[in-house]
Amino acid sequence: MSVKILRSRVLSFISEPQNIDDEQSYKYFEHGALAISDGKIIDVGDFENVKKQNSKAQIIDHRPRLLMAGFIDPHIHFVQMQVVASYAANLLEWLNKYTFVEEQKFAALEHGEMIAKAFFDELINHGTTTASAFCSVHSNSVEAYFTEAEKRNMLMIGGKAMMDRGCPKALQDNAQQSYDESKALIEKWHGVGRIKYAITPRFAITSTPEQLELAGVLLKENETCYLQTHLSENKDEIALTQQLYPMHKDYLSIYQHYGLLGKKSLFGHSIHLSDDEKSMMEQSNSVAVSCPTSNLFLGSGLFDLEQMNKAGVRCAVATDIGGGTSYSMLKTFDEFYKVQQLNGNRLNPLKSFYMMTLGNAKALSLEKNIGNLEVGTDADIVVLNSKATSAMALRAKVISCLSEELFLLQTLGDDRAIEQVYIAGVAMK
């Protein structure tokens, strides 16, 4: 059994940082190393100790770069790569003018295969090693997505969009069809390699009550699967949803009625929630997934992390390509920081990097597998260069501590700051 050692500075979070001086929330080895074998981390610590315990290992020297767990993106649209940077006034115009048009192309398997290769290339280039993605309504799109994920041995979540109204006929299934096709895809793909399935009703506007009911049945029948959808992104969306479901007091009550809330339920955006909805989220242990670049781009609103934390709601942060404007979790947290500033909150860089690694892993209930560099976890690792550009290198000359380096990476970093990416121990960039 071959072993290799990655040598450099090592940072891994073990809990959520309570403030910028919370050194108990992470492990940091200035002269560190990770030992990897068979896709897993088998040792971590000071280089000399790791080398002594693994004396025959191949050594790969990444000094003076920073080794961290790979980034995790819990809300992204695989089928919207060619929708990014589409000019529209708001969410509903953007969907009808661009997104629904583009997604119709995924009826053809060949198109999905072409996009899938580009999609996974972009994730890896930007340091993202796990994501939860929406595919289109077509089973072919899911086949292309999971086939490419399996080739690269990536831990990926995804699912077929379920839509039986409120979109072009070419993108509509029906309630029974969406159940049957999703069930077949779950049976084929869920648990294969590192793949996990997400039952995916797009949102209440594009699903009839019959379809949401069958989505709830699917979730009950497949309790290890995820549920992903959208919630309270845009005020016009909320108003239309309430017109379509007048028997429910608010948006989240619709999903609750059909049994779609729970520990593995991911609700993209969740900006404009009432106190009752926040309480439902907290009581059901559901996850609110903020998408800052998308929300700013489409003018949807500002996610208030502090208020959600006070309500006890589990939170995550994601890119939301293609409403989002960057595949980079670094750029996403640069914008998330600014959103919190506008809300009167201050987000320290330790918490940012906690959220894009261990925090998002916990939101996906995957912290035993990914999001940290503990022994026994999957060797999904990113190598960060805080001097990747001339502007970064100049700023780095006056940086004196780890938190300042992280803030520099978050504020000025992009794919150029991602020097290497390991997927289950294999260099992929």
Protein Blocks (a to p, Z undefined) as FASTA:
>chain_A
ZZddddddddddfbdcfbfklmklpccdfbgcdddeehiafbgcdfklmmmmmmmbccdd
fbfbdcddddddfbdcfklmmmgopacfblklmmmmmmmmmmmmmmpmklmmmmmmmmmm
mmmmnopabdcddddfbfklmmmmmmmmmmnopacdddddddfehiafklpccfklmmmm
mmmmmmmmgopajbccddddfblmlpcfklmmmmmmmmmmmmmbccdddehkbfklmmmm
mmmmmmbfbfklmmmmnopacjklccehjlmccfklmmmmmmnopacdddfklmmmnona
ccdfklmmmnopacdddfkiakbmbfbfklmmmmmmmmmmmnopacdfklmmmmmmmmmm
mmnopmmmgopacehiacddcdddfklbmklmmmmmmgcbfklmmmmmmmmgcfklmmbc
ceehiafZZ
